[in-house]
Amino acid sequence: MKKLLLLSLVFLTMYSCGDEVQFNTPAFQGDRENELWRAKSFSASIDANGFLTITGANNYETVELTVPSVIESEFIVGDIDVIEAKYTDGFGTEYSTTNTPDESVSVYPELGEITIEEIDVVNKTFTGTYRFLAFDASGLNSVGFTNGIFFKVPLLSGELPTDPITCLDVETAAQTALLAYQATFSPDLEFVSRAAFEAACTAYSQALTEQRTFCGDADGSLQAAIEALDGCAFPCDLAVANVTEAEAQYTTATIGNYVEKCDQYSLYLQEQIDICGDADGSIQAEIDSLNCGDTDSDGVPDVFEDFNVDGDLDNDDIDNDGIANYLDNEDDGDGILTFYEAKDADGNPVDTDGDGDFDYLDNDDDGDGVLTANEGADPNGDGNPDDALDTDGNGVPDYLQA
């Protein structure tokens, strides 16, 4: 207990009873343990991240003051690691405000501050004050500086930023990143993109980290928010929600969009396995049961070519040409490839004559009693009716006009 009281009293004495600081122009000095400490050389530098370090040194010792933004402001040392005051003695021992005091040490008052009072952008110099209490790596030994002044210290490395980063800047950036992150799993979306979610989450986490770096995190709320993101792993509940929506679209799919919806359902089932696991193998079994193919590439998925619905695709042959429908790209034998038979805007086959047979299964598409093959549907014989006869020139080919 005596040790704790002694440390507090010593620092209070240092802070209130030091010699009056006298300085030349430019200068870097302060009271170290109640004795005047004066640098013989001093300079400022700005690194690639925009962090400013002001350094003063004599023959044996060095004081370094680092702040995360090149602005005129007060920076409280000890709040965050990037605001640091460091003293290195003649034996090379470093005392830093980022070192945590041992539990047996009580620190009063706070560790100190660095104040940038003036930035001379013309002459590129810095003026301000500092005070701090720094500890060695053990956290048991400390060095205190009070009444510190740096005056017209020149910038010798780096450039003054035209738009220096401030705490407000990073707070605004973090809020923007949060909105972008939340938008990736908005209830208005059909599906939550895993890639978009993870990218936006990572950007938000980085923005929070930068906010913590520049602004501090006294109550730990920023660190808690970062940890709550769970490393930006895609949540299982979102993967399940994607599968639920994909299944609904798959079960209501039509000929025109079946392959797309089936592939989509399979993709999200696989994503669910990747994210949530598949302990009983039921999800993989569902994937294996899907037939998303269109073997003959005629625009009609294989599952829609099982006309007798017995599960055997090989015994369905509408035109009796010996080729099963799912392997036959000209199903009705009328000379027009199934792919080119009439479809609606959604890619679904139509029944021009309303006889209950889609055109791709009907060898008399217009129901006029004349086979499509005999109405000049494909004069050049390439299976594409773009050259079909239109005797009356009304824009409707003869084979589709009764």
Buried (B, 14 or more C-beta within 10 A) or exposed (E): EEEEEEBBEBBBBBBEEBEEBEBEEBBBBBBBBBEBBBBEEBBBBBEEEBBBBBBBBBEEBBBBBBBBBBBBBEBBBBBBBBBBBBBBBEEEEBBBBBBEBEEEBEBEEBBBBBBBBEBEEEEBBBBBBBBBBBBBEEBEBBBBBBBBBBBBBEBEEBEBEEEBBBBEBBBEBBEEBBEBBEEBBEEEBEBBBBEBBBBBBBBBBBBBBBBBBBBBBEEEEBEEBBEEBEEBEBBEEBBBBBBEBBBEBBEEBBBBBBBBBBBBBBBBBBBBBEBBEBEEEEBEEBBEEBBBBBBBEBBBBBBBBBBEEEEEBEEBBBBEEEBBBBBBBBBBBBBBBBBBBBBEEEBBBBBBBEEEBBBBBBBBBBBBEEBBBEBBBBEEEEBBBEBBBBEEEEEEBBBBBE
